[in-house]
Amino acid sequence: MRPALLCGLLLPVLLRTSPAVAAADPNSVGLYYDTSATMEQVSIDPNTMHVLYLVLLNPVNDDYEGGTRDVGLVSGFECGLQPPSGDFLLGVDFPQPAINVGSSSNLIVGYAAAVPVDGNRAATLASVRVLSFGNNREGYRLALADPPSLPGTLAYVDAEDPGANLVAMMPVSGTFDRAVFCFGDWKLREQAQWGEVKSLFR
C-alpha cells in the first residue's frame, strides 16, 4: 500500500478521537486545564490538587424564532462529572453567583447574572477543584445530569431567548463513553508513535 494512501486512511481515524478536533462542533462542552480550552491533558505529580475548567464551545441556538443564532449569554446549565478512579472532586466554583441544586458531581446550575460568551466563542461555566493520585489514562468524563432536562443530552440556558431557551450540548469527545480530559501525556505519546509509523514509509 502506498504511504500516502495509508496516511490518508489513518489520519481521519486519529482526528476523530481527539477532543481538540471535536471542540469545533457547535454546543460542545469539555474540561480543560485552561479557560482557553486548549489543554485537554497535562502531566502531574501524584497526590496533588488542580483546577479544571468546564468550558462551553461555540454555543448556537438552532430553535431561535425558527432560525439559528449565536448565543451570547448563558444563564445556567446542567452536567454530570465523572472523575477517574482514585481522583476526587473537592468542589466547584462558578464565574457568577449561582445556585446549584445538584452536587459537585451533578451540576444543575442557575446563575444570578448571565455568563458572557467571549470573542473566541467560549464560555467558562465552572471551575472544578480536584485531587488526583497522578497520571491516569482513564480520564474525566461528562455525564447526564440527574434528572436531565433534555433526554439523552446535557443542556444550557440561552439567556437571550425567552422562548426556546434550553439548548442541548454534548461532550467535546462526541460521546459520554470517552474522556474529555486526562492527567498524563498519553496523546503526546500516541502522536510520537504515529510519527514513528510515518517515518517507516519515508
Accessible surface in RSA format (square Angstrom, percent):
REM  Atomic radii and reference values for relative SASA: ProtOr
REM  Chains: A
REM  Algorithm: Lee & Richards
REM  Probe-radius: 1.40
REM  Slices: 20
REM RES _ NUM      All-atoms   Total-Side   Main-Chain    Non-polar    All polar
REM                ABS   REL    ABS   REL    ABS   REL    ABS   REL    ABS   REL
RES MET A   1   153.10  79.3  75.71  50.1  77.39 184.3  90.09  76.6  63.01  83.5
RES ARG A   2   187.43  78.7 182.45  93.0   4.98  11.9  56.15  76.7 131.28  79.6
RES PRO A   3    57.89  42.2  57.78  52.7   0.11   0.4  57.89  47.8   0.00   0.0
RES ALA A   4    82.64  76.0  64.60  99.7  18.05  41.1  72.77 102.5   9.87  26.2
RES LEU A   5    96.34  53.7  90.44  64.7   5.90  14.8  95.71  67.2   0.64   1.7
RES LEU A   6    36.57  20.4  36.57  26.2   0.00   0.0  36.57  25.7   0.00   0.0
RES CYS A   7    38.59  29.2  38.25  42.7   0.34   0.8  20.81  52.7  17.78  19.2
RES GLY A   8    44.53  54.9   0.00   N/A  44.53  54.9  33.62  92.3  10.90  24.4
RES LEU A   9    98.56  54.9  87.45  62.6  11.11  27.9  89.40  62.8   9.16  24.6
RES LEU A  10    64.75  36.1  64.66  46.3   0.09   0.2  64.66  45.4   0.09   0.2
RES LEU A  11    84.09  46.8  84.09  60.2   0.00   0.0  84.09  59.1   0.00   0.0
RES PRO A  12    57.92  42.2  55.06  50.2   2.86  10.4  57.67  47.6   0.25   1.5
RES VAL A  13    71.64  47.1  71.38  64.6   0.25   0.6  71.45  62.1   0.19   0.5
RES LEU A  14    72.85  40.6  67.65  48.4   5.21  13.1  67.83  47.6   5.03  13.5
RES LEU A  15    82.23  45.8  81.63  58.4   0.59   1.5  81.89  57.5   0.33   0.9
RES ARG A  16   157.30  66.0 141.03  71.9  16.27  38.7  74.07 101.2  83.23  50.4
RES THR A  17    75.67  53.8  62.92  63.8  12.75  30.4  49.63  66.7  26.04  39.4
RES SER A  18    14.30  12.1  10.54  14.1   3.76   8.7  12.07  25.7   2.24   3.1
RES PRO A  19    20.91  15.2  20.31  18.5   0.60   2.2  20.48  16.9   0.42   2.6
RES ALA A  20    52.08  47.9  34.93  53.9  17.15  39.0  38.11  53.7  13.97  37.0
RES VAL A  21    72.68  47.8  62.92  57.0   9.76  23.5  69.44  60.3   3.23   8.8
RES ALA A  22    18.06  16.6  11.72  18.1   6.35  14.4  17.40  24.5   0.67   1.8
RES ALA A  23    16.58  15.2  12.53  19.3   4.05   9.2  12.69  17.9   3.89  10.3
RES ALA A  24    79.59  73.2  55.18  85.2  24.41  55.5  66.77  94.0  12.82  34.0
RES ASP A  25    76.81  53.8  76.35  76.0   0.46   1.1  15.25  35.9  61.56  61.4
RES PRO A  26    78.86  57.5  66.31  60.4  12.55  45.6  66.31  54.7  12.55  78.0
RES ASN A  27    16.80  11.6  15.50  15.0   1.29   3.1   4.55  10.9  12.25  11.8
RES SER A  28     4.47   3.8   4.39   5.9   0.08   0.2   0.08   0.2   4.39   6.1
RES VAL A  29     0.00   0.0   0.00   0.0   0.00   0.0   0.00   0.0   0.00   0.0
RES GLY A  30     0.05   0.1   0.00   N/A   0.05   0.1   0.05   0.1   0.00   0.0
RES LEU A  31     0.95   0.5   0.95   0.7   0.00   0.0   0.95   0.7   0.00   0.0
RES TYR A  32     0.69   0.3   0.69   0.4   0.00   0.0   0.69   0.5   0.00   0.0
RES TYR A  33    66.00  30.8  54.53  31.0  11.47  29.9  32.31  24.3  33.68  41.5
RES ASP A  34    30.58  21.4  27.59  27.5   2.99   7.1  24.84  58.5   5.73   5.7
RES THR A  35    69.53  49.5  61.44  62.3   8.09  19.3  31.55  42.4  37.98  57.4
RES SER A  36    79.98  67.6  55.24  73.7  24.74  57.0  26.21  55.8  53.77  75.3
RES ALA A  37    16.12  14.8   1.34   2.1  14.78  33.6   1.34   1.9  14.78  39.2
RES THR A  38    95.33  67.8  69.03  70.0  26.30  62.7  64.47  86.6  30.86  46.6
RES MET A  39    76.47  39.6  72.69  48.1   3.78   9.0  52.26  44.4  24.21  32.1
RES GLU A  40    14.77   8.5  12.33   9.3   2.44   5.8   6.14  11.9   8.63   7.0
RES GLN A  41    26.57  14.9  17.80  13.0   8.77  20.9  12.17  25.9  14.40  10.9
RES VAL A  42    31.56  20.8  25.62  23.2   5.94  14.3  31.56  27.4   0.00   0.0
RES SER A  43    63.43  53.6  41.40  55.2  22.03  50.8  34.88  74.3  28.56  40.0
RES ILE A  44    21.95  12.5   2.91   2.2  19.03  45.9  11.88   8.6  10.07  27.3
RES ASP A  45   102.60  71.9  98.36  97.9   4.24  10.0  15.53  36.5  87.07  86.8
RES PRO A  46    90.10  65.7  80.17  73.1   9.94  36.1  80.17  66.2   9.94  61.8
RES ASN A  47   113.12  78.0  93.02  89.9  20.10  48.4  25.94  62.4  87.19  84.3
RES THR A  48    43.34  30.8  38.62  39.2   4.72  11.2  43.34  58.2   0.00   0.0
RES MET A  49   139.74  72.4 115.59  76.5  24.15  57.5  92.11  78.3  47.63  63.1
RES HIS A  50    27.23  14.9  18.54  12.9   8.68  22.2  23.17  23.9   4.06   4.7
RES VAL A  51    58.02  38.2  50.85  46.0   7.16  17.3  50.85  44.2   7.16  19.4
RES LEU A  52     0.22   0.1   0.22   0.2   0.00   0.0   0.22   0.2   0.00   0.0
RES TYR A  53    57.07  26.6  57.07  32.5   0.00   0.0  19.42  14.6  37.65  46.4
RES LEU A  54     0.00   0.0   0.00   0.0   0.00   0.0   0.00   0.0   0.00   0.0
RES VAL A  55     0.11   0.1   0.11   0.1   0.00   0.0   0.11   0.1   0.00   0.0
RES LEU A  56     0.00   0.0   0.00   0.0   0.00   0.0   0.00   0.0   0.00   0.0
RES LEU A  57    18.84  10.5  18.84  13.5   0.00   0.0  18.84  13.2   0.00   0.0
RES ASN A  58    43.01  29.7  42.34  40.9   0.68   1.6  10.84  26.1  32.17  31.1
RES PRO A  59     0.00   0.0   0.00   0.0   0.00   0.0   0.00   0.0   0.00   0.0
RES VAL A  60    15.06   9.9  14.91  13.5   0.15   0.4  14.91  13.0   0.15   0.4
RES ASN A  61     2.23   1.5   2.23   2.2   0.00   0.0   0.00   0.0   2.23   2.2
RES ASP A  62    91.27  63.9  76.45  76.1  14.81  35.0  27.89  65.6  63.38  63.2
RES ASP A  63    97.60  68.4  85.04  84.6  12.56  29.7  14.84  34.9  82.76  82.5
RES TYR A  64    55.96  26.1  53.98  30.7   1.98   5.2  21.06  15.8  34.90  43.0
RES GLU A  65   150.49  86.4 103.21  78.1  47.28 112.6  54.27 105.0  96.22  78.6
RES GLY A  66    81.62 100.7   0.00   N/A  81.62 100.7  39.93 109.6  41.69  93.4
RES GLY A  67    32.06  39.5   0.00   N/A  32.06  39.5  32.00  87.8   0.06   0.1
RES THR A  68    93.16  66.3  58.57  59.4  34.59  82.4  37.23  50.0  55.94  84.6
RES ARG A  69    53.30  22.4  48.25  24.6   5.04  12.0  50.36  68.8   2.94   1.8
RES ASP A  70    86.24  60.4  72.97  72.6  13.27  31.4  18.79  44.2  67.45  67.3
RES VAL A  71     0.00   0.0   0.00   0.0   0.00   0.0   0.00   0.0   0.00   0.0
RES GLY A  72    25.32  31.2   0.00   N/A  25.32  31.2  21.18  58.1   4.15   9.3
RES LEU A  73    66.84  37.2  66.84  47.8   0.00   0.0  66.84  46.9   0.00   0.0
RES VAL A  74     0.00   0.0   0.00   0.0   0.00   0.0   0.00   0.0   0.00   0.0
RES SER A  75    31.25  26.4  25.57  34.1   5.68  13.1  19.19  40.9  12.06  16.9
RES GLY A  76     0.94   1.2   0.00   N/A   0.94   1.2   0.94   2.6   0.00   0.0
RES PHE A  77     6.16   3.1   0.00   0.0   6.16  16.0   3.60   2.2   2.56   7.3
RES GLU A  78    10.20   5.9  10.20   7.7   0.00   0.0   3.63   7.0   6.56   5.4
RES CYS A  79     0.00   0.0   0.00   0.0   0.00   0.0   0.00   0.0   0.00   0.0
RES GLY A  80     3.05   3.8   0.00   N/A   3.05   3.8   3.05   8.4   0.00   0.0
RES LEU A  81     6.02   3.4   0.77   0.6   5.25  13.2   0.77   0.5   5.25  14.1
RES GLN A  82    89.24  49.9  86.29  63.1   2.94   7.0  26.88  57.2  62.36  47.3
RES PRO A  83    44.39  32.3  27.42  25.0  16.97  61.7  27.43  22.6  16.96 105.4
RES PRO A  84     3.66   2.7   1.49   1.4   2.18   7.9   2.03   1.7   1.63  10.1
RES SER A  85    78.85  66.6  64.01  85.4  14.84  34.2  56.41 120.1  22.45  31.4
RES GLY A  86    40.81  50.3   0.00   N/A  40.81  50.3  24.90  68.3  15.92  35.6
RES ASP A  87     8.28   5.8   0.17   0.2   8.10  19.2   0.00   0.0   8.28   8.3
RES PHE A  88   123.15  61.6 121.12  75.0   2.03   5.3 123.15  74.7   0.00   0.0
RES LEU A  89    33.89  18.9   9.70   6.9  24.18  60.8   9.70   6.8  24.18  65.1
RES LEU A  90    81.91  45.6  50.26  36.0  31.66  79.6  53.10  37.3  28.82  77.5
RES GLY A  91     9.51  11.7   0.00   N/A   9.51  11.7   9.51  26.1   0.00   0.0
RES VAL A  92    24.65  16.2   3.92   3.5  20.73  50.0   3.92   3.4  20.73  56.2
RES ASP A  93    64.60  45.3  61.76  61.5   2.84   6.7  24.45  57.5  40.16  40.0
RES PHE A  94    50.41  25.2  22.26  13.8  28.15  73.2  24.39  14.8  26.02  74.5
RES PRO A  95    67.59  49.3  26.93  24.5  40.67 147.8  41.12  33.9  26.48 164.6
RES GLN A  96    52.12  29.1  47.10  34.4   5.02  12.0   3.31   7.0  48.82  37.0
RES PRO A  97    97.94  71.4  84.40  76.9  13.54  49.2  97.08  80.2   0.85   5.3
RES ALA A  98    35.93  33.0   0.00   0.0  35.93  81.7   2.13   3.0  33.80  89.5
RES ILE A  99   127.51  72.6 123.09  91.7   4.42  10.6 126.29  90.9   1.22   3.3
RES ASN A 100    45.12  31.1  19.68  19.0  25.45  61.3   9.93  23.9  35.19  34.0
RES VAL A 101   109.50  72.1  74.32  67.3  35.18  84.8  81.80  71.1  27.70  75.1
RES GLY A 102    30.46  37.6   0.00   N/A  30.46  37.6   7.07  19.4  23.39  52.4
RES SER A 103    55.03  46.5  45.81  61.1   9.22  21.2  48.81 103.9   6.22   8.7
RES SER A 104    42.80  36.2  35.21  47.0   7.59  17.5  15.84  33.7  26.95  37.8
RES SER A 105    49.30  41.7  44.27  59.1   5.03  11.6  17.49  37.2  31.82  44.6
RES ASN A 106    29.83  20.6  29.83  28.8   0.00   0.0  15.46  37.2  14.37  13.9
RES LEU A 107     0.00   0.0   0.00   0.0   0.00   0.0   0.00   0.0   0.00   0.0
RES ILE A 108    40.26  22.9  38.51  28.7   1.75   4.2  38.55  27.8   1.72   4.7
RES VAL A 109     9.84   6.5   0.00   0.0   9.84  23.7   1.90   1.7   7.93  21.5
RES GLY A 110    34.81  42.9   0.00   N/A  34.81  42.9  27.90  76.6   6.91  15.5
RES TYR A 111    20.04   9.4   0.00   0.0  20.04  52.1   0.64   0.5  19.40  23.9
RES ALA A 112    85.04  78.2  39.75  61.3  45.28 103.0  51.73  72.8  33.31  88.2
RES ALA A 113    50.74  46.7  43.86  67.7   6.88  15.7  50.74  71.5   0.00   0.0
RES ALA A 114    29.79  27.4  12.92  19.9  16.87  38.4  12.92  18.2  16.87  44.7
RES VAL A 115     7.22   4.8   7.22   6.5   0.00   0.0   7.22   6.3   0.00   0.0
RES PRO A 116    81.45  59.4  75.31  68.6   6.14  22.3  75.31  62.2   6.14  38.2
RES VAL A 117    18.95  12.5   0.00   0.0  18.95  45.7   0.00   0.0  18.95  51.4
RES ASP A 118    71.45  50.0  59.31  59.0  12.13  28.7  42.94 101.1  28.50  28.4
RES GLY A 119    82.82 102.1   0.00   N/A  82.82 102.1  44.87 123.1  37.95  85.0
RES ASN A 120   129.20  89.1 104.99 101.5  24.21  58.3  25.04  60.3 104.16 100.7
RES ARG A 121    64.28  27.0  63.48  32.4   0.80   1.9  49.42  67.5  14.86   9.0
RES ALA A 122     8.08   7.4   6.88  10.6   1.19   2.7   7.11  10.0   0.96   2.6
RES ALA A 123     2.68   2.5   0.00   0.0   2.68   6.1   2.68   3.8   0.00   0.0
RES THR A 124    34.04  24.2  28.29  28.7   5.75  13.7  20.62  27.7  13.42  20.3
RES LEU A 125     0.00   0.0   0.00   0.0   0.00   0.0   0.00   0.0   0.00   0.0
RES ALA A 126     0.16   0.1   0.00   0.0   0.16   0.4   0.16   0.2   0.00   0.0
RES SER A 127    23.28  19.7  22.04  29.4   1.24   2.9   8.66  18.4  14.62  20.5
RES VAL A 128     0.76   0.5   0.76   0.7   0.00   0.0   0.76   0.7   0.00   0.0
RES ARG A 129    92.60  38.9  92.60  47.2   0.00   0.0  38.87  53.1  53.73  32.6
RES VAL A 130     0.06   0.0   0.00   0.0   0.06   0.1   0.00   0.0   0.06   0.2
RES LEU A 131    61.51  34.3  61.50  44.0   0.01   0.0  61.50  43.2   0.01   0.0
RES SER A 132     0.07   0.1   0.00   0.0   0.07   0.2   0.07   0.1   0.00   0.0
RES PHE A 133    89.84  44.9  83.08  51.5   6.76  17.6  84.15  51.0   5.69  16.3
RES GLY A 134     4.04   5.0   0.00   N/A   4.04   5.0   4.00  11.0   0.05   0.1
RES ASN A 135    62.32  43.0  40.93  39.6  21.39  51.5  11.09  26.7  51.24  49.5
RES ASN A 136    20.82  14.4  16.48  15.9   4.35  10.5   6.49  15.6  14.34  13.9
RES ARG A 137   141.55  59.4 126.85  64.7  14.70  35.0  50.88  69.5  90.67  55.0
RES GLU A 138    84.85  48.7  66.41  50.2  18.44  43.9  37.97  73.4  46.88  38.3
RES GLY A 139     2.36   2.9   0.00   N/A   2.36   2.9   0.46   1.2   1.90   4.3
RES TYR A 140     1.61   0.8   1.61   0.9   0.00   0.0   1.61   1.2   0.00   0.0
RES ARG A 141    86.52  36.3  86.52  44.1   0.00   0.0   9.39  12.8  77.13  46.7
RES LEU A 142     1.47   0.8   0.00   0.0   1.47   3.7   0.00   0.0   1.47   4.0
RES ALA A 143    17.26  15.9  16.37  25.3   0.89   2.0  17.26  24.3   0.00   0.0
RES LEU A 144    68.85  38.3  54.03  38.7  14.81  37.2  54.03  37.9  14.81  39.9
RES ALA A 145     2.78   2.6   0.00   0.0   2.78   6.3   0.00   0.0   2.78   7.4
RES ASP A 146   107.84  75.5  98.92  98.5   8.92  21.1  25.63  60.3  82.20  82.0
RES PRO A 147    99.52  72.5  95.54  87.1   3.97  14.4  95.77  79.1   3.75  23.3
RES PRO A 148    51.93  37.8  34.39  31.4  17.53  63.7  34.59  28.6  17.33 107.7
RES SER A 149    64.06  54.1  32.26  43.1  31.80  73.3  16.26  34.6  47.80  67.0
RES LEU A 150    47.34  26.4  47.34  33.9   0.00   0.0  47.34  33.2   0.00   0.0
RES PRO A 151   122.62  89.4 101.36  92.4  21.26  77.3 105.37  87.0  17.25 107.2
RES GLY A 152    49.45  61.0   0.00   N/A  49.45  61.0  29.67  81.4  19.78  44.3
RES THR A 153    16.55  11.8  16.01  16.2   0.54   1.3  15.90  21.4   0.66   1.0
RES LEU A 154     0.51   0.3   0.00   0.0   0.51   1.3   0.51   0.4   0.00   0.0
RES ALA A 155     0.36   0.3   0.07   0.1   0.28   0.6   0.24   0.3   0.11   0.3
RES TYR A 156     0.10   0.0   0.00   0.0   0.10   0.3   0.10   0.1   0.00   0.0
RES VAL A 157    38.37  25.3  38.37  34.7   0.00   0.0  38.37  33.3   0.00   0.0
RES ASP A 158     0.57   0.4   0.00   0.0   0.57   1.3   0.00   0.0   0.57   0.6
RES ALA A 159    44.28  40.7   9.31  14.4  34.96  79.5  14.37  20.2  29.90  79.2
RES GLU A 160    75.82  43.5  54.21  41.0  21.61  51.5  27.34  52.9  48.48  39.6
RES ASP A 161     8.07   5.7   5.55   5.5   2.52   6.0   0.18   0.4   7.89   7.9
RES PRO A 162   132.57  96.6  92.23  84.1  40.33 146.6 104.90  86.6  27.67 172.0
RES GLY A 163    57.01  70.3   0.00   N/A  57.01  70.3  38.02 104.3  18.99  42.5
RES ALA A 164    46.12  42.4  28.99  44.7  17.14  39.0  40.52  57.1   5.60  14.8
RES ASN A 165    53.91  37.2  53.49  51.7   0.42   1.0   0.00   0.0  53.91  52.1
RES LEU A 166    69.31  38.6  51.66  37.0  17.65  44.4  51.66  36.3  17.65  47.5
RES VAL A 167    12.81   8.4   9.93   9.0   2.88   6.9  12.81  11.1   0.00   0.0
RES ALA A 168    45.32  41.7  37.47  57.8   7.85  17.9  37.57  52.9   7.75  20.5
RES MET A 169     2.22   1.2   0.00   0.0   2.22   5.3   2.22   1.9   0.00   0.0
RES MET A 170    69.48  36.0  69.26  45.8   0.22   0.5  65.46  55.7   4.02   5.3
RES PRO A 171     3.71   2.7   0.32   0.3   3.39  12.3   0.32   0.3   3.39  21.1
RES VAL A 172     0.58   0.4   0.02   0.0   0.56   1.4   0.58   0.5   0.00   0.0
RES SER A 173     4.08   3.4   0.26   0.3   3.82   8.8   2.43   5.2   1.65   2.3
RES GLY A 174    48.85  60.2   0.00   N/A  48.85  60.2  26.01  71.4  22.84  51.2
RES THR A 175    37.87  26.9  35.56  36.0   2.31   5.5  24.31  32.7  13.55  20.5
RES PHE A 176    51.42  25.7  45.18  28.0   6.24  16.2  45.56  27.6   5.86  16.8
RES ASP A 177   109.14  76.5  99.16  98.7   9.98  23.6  26.62  62.7  82.52  82.3
RES ARG A 178    97.56  41.0  94.52  48.2   3.04   7.2  44.33  60.6  53.23  32.3
RES ALA A 179    21.82  20.1  14.73  22.7   7.08  16.1  14.73  20.7   7.08  18.8
RES VAL A 180     0.54   0.4   0.01   0.0   0.53   1.3   0.43   0.4   0.11   0.3
RES PHE A 181     3.37   1.7   0.00   0.0   3.37   8.8   2.40   1.5   0.97   2.8
RES CYS A 182    18.50  14.0  18.22  20.3   0.29   0.7   2.37   6.0  16.14  17.4
RES PHE A 183     2.62   1.3   1.32   0.8   1.31   3.4   1.32   0.8   1.31   3.7
RES GLY A 184     0.84   1.0   0.00   N/A   0.84   1.0   0.39   1.1   0.45   1.0
RES ASP A 185    41.82  29.3  41.15  41.0   0.66   1.6   6.60  15.5  35.22  35.1
RES TRP A 186    48.10  19.3  47.56  23.0   0.54   1.3  47.95  25.6   0.14   0.2
RES LYS A 187    53.17  25.9  51.74  31.7   1.43   3.4  37.24  33.5  15.93  17.0
RES LEU A 188   108.23  60.3 102.79  73.5   5.44  13.7 103.31  72.6   4.92  13.2
RES ARG A 189   120.69  50.7 116.04  59.2   4.65  11.1  44.58  60.9  76.11  46.1
RES GLU A 190    75.74  43.5  70.67  53.5   5.07  12.1  32.96  63.8  42.77  34.9
RES GLN A 191    95.12  53.2  85.69  62.6   9.42  22.4  39.25  83.6  55.86  42.4
RES ALA A 192    59.52  54.7  44.55  68.7  14.97  34.1  56.42  79.5   3.09   8.2
RES GLN A 193   105.44  59.0 104.72  76.5   0.72   1.7  31.80  67.7  73.64  55.8
RES TRP A 194    38.21  15.3  35.18  17.0   3.03   7.1  34.59  18.4   3.62   5.9
RES GLY A 195    27.07  33.4   0.00   N/A  27.07  33.4  23.57  64.7   3.49   7.8
RES GLU A 196   113.85  65.4 109.70  83.0   4.16   9.9  45.23  87.5  68.63  56.0
RES VAL A 197    56.81  37.4  56.46  51.1   0.35   0.8  56.73  49.3   0.08   0.2
RES LYS A 198    70.13  34.2  66.41  40.7   3.72   8.9  20.62  18.6  49.51  52.7
RES SER A 199    56.71  47.9  42.02  56.1  14.68  33.8  28.68  61.1  28.02  39.3
RES LEU A 200   142.36  79.3 110.05  78.7  32.31  81.2 114.04  80.1  28.32  76.2
RES PHE A 201    81.11  40.6  61.38  38.0  19.73  51.3  67.27  40.8  13.84  39.6
RES ARG A 202   214.45  90.0 144.86  73.8  69.59 165.7  95.43 130.4 119.02  72.1
END  Absolute sums over single chains surface
CHAIN  1 A    10164.8       7914.0       2250.8       6151.7       4013.1
END  Absolute sums over all chains
TOTAL         10164.8       7914.0       2250.8       6151.7       4013.1
